[in-house]
Amino acid sequence: MFRHATQLALPILLVLCACRYTSHGGRADFVLGEGSFYSSHDDDGIQVAWNDRGVVTRIRLDGDVTFNDDDTAIASLAAPGDEVHVTRNGRALELRQTPTGIERVFLVDGQAAEWSDEANLWLAEVVGKLVRRTTIGADARAQRILSEHGPEGLVHEIAAIESSSACAVYADLALDQELSSDALIAATHSFGGISSNSTRTRLLVKAAGLSPQDRAVTGALLQTIEGISSSSNQRALLEAIAERRHFDGPLAAHAIQAARHVTSDSSRKEVLLALLAASPSEEGVHESYLSVAVDLSSSSNKGEALAALASTAELAPVTYRRLIEASSTIASSSARTEALVCAIERAPSDADVLDAYVTAAVGISSSSLQGQAFDALFEKAGVDLATWTKAAKGMANVPSESERSRLLARLAKIKPADEAFLMACLDSIDGLSSSSQRAKPLEVLVARTDLSHAAFERLTEVIEGIPSHKTRSELQSRLLRGMKAERE
């Protein structure tokens, strides 16, 4: 009964303030700092002590005990020889089970005294605190409260329990019942007083599986996230909420904002992915997600989170633009490129989206990764000439001449001819110092027959600037042959 339960549930030692302990022949003296609590279990029995505002209570239990129905007295001891010792505020009580009943010795200031109504009140205060600060008799007491007051009464009692392990006994029983929305919300609020993060999280995860359609319950669960200090526990609860609760758009956006409280970057990213998968595809949800994802500090985590959003159902153009702008804040070029390419593959050919994409692509520091980003743009249909013109100017910043030359040669094939676009291409080509690299995109332009007079003049000028006489002469000859063929 009591002894077996406490062996499993009582903490070996909990000291909240300074505590000095000395043992004398199986008894214990505790000098406790104010606000301290102590409990232990060993071969000599269970020992509990606490200090409330300078009033010290010490209890030693050698055997199983049963409390009366209103938790004001000890009703019985299990076997002959079992003992209970209580000292508090100058009073001491010793109970011993004998074959004929309980033998009681009551002392006041060390002198034998008659048991009185005042003594009953003294013991009632001790027992009331004992049952709420330990798991002693918790199973039987919880069942009694449930029987007498129903699930709501059990939930109400949880708030009065001061021990995390004891609270779990009452809470588990309450969560196994059919609870009203108000009772379930009250239960989640009461779990906030549990000092153990793991116990609190386990109970909240259990609560997350109840009344999944109830928006108020979901909101109450989300309010508890900030009070959990462990990232792993925050993640466990939010993932349980994502898996077990029903979300509409506003509630999903609220849940995503709650992920801000997850202190670990990797855990926050995993929570975001879980919540995104469980949420409806709505602009408000996507905006909420972006606002949290952009604050991830790790490049890999931010990149993965943004790529996940890009991979969802079709987003609004403004969301794609903001997604691309968020991707440009990723420090790692590889992670940034991956997120950008993922976004542009699904984005509409919207002018603002494309403009943001080119700006982000130009900001990539690696030549090969810049090339990947621009190659993804080349594969997209419906890109306007304004975007290609901006891309032509941006390609002048590609560090590698061979990669810049390759991209400009591909860009030079874009039609129809537009003077501003062709001039931007030629200006970027003119920045190439290598004759062979400059020749590759120029060969494409020389073969075109749709150049304006100004573009043709600029092309001639760029060819004349090629350092290699051989390369320059070959391109000039091709240009003259083209002009002749066009006249014929």
ZINORFEN-V211247 format. One line per field, one symbol per residue. ss: DSSP state (A for helix, B for strand, O for the rest). A space follows every 50 residues. Layout:
ss=???
This chain:
ss=OAAAAAAAAOOOOOOOOOBBBBBBOOBBBBBBOOOOBBBBBBOOBBBBBB BBOOBBBBBBBBOOBBBOOOOOOBBBBOOOOOBBBBBBOOBBBBBBBBOO BBBBBBBBOOBBOOOOAAAAAAAAAAAAAAAAAOOOOAAAAAAAAAAAAA AAAAAAAAOOOOOAAAAAAAAAAAAOOOOOAAAAAAAAAAAAAOOOAAAA AAAAAAAAOOOOOOAAAAAAAAAOAAAOOOAAAAAAAAAAAAAAOOOOAA AAAAAAAAAAAOOOAAAAAAAAAAAAAAOOOOAAAAAAAAAAAOOOOOAA AAAAAAAAAAOOOOOOAAAAAAAAAAAOOOOOAAAAAAAAAAAAAAOOOO AAAAAAAAAAAAOOOOAAAAAAAAAAAAOOOOOOAAAAAAAAAAAAAOOO AAAAAAAAAAAOOOOOOOAAAAAAAAAAAAOOOOAAAAAAAAAAAAOOOO OOAAAAAAAAAAAAOOOOAAAAAAAAAAAAAAAAAAAO
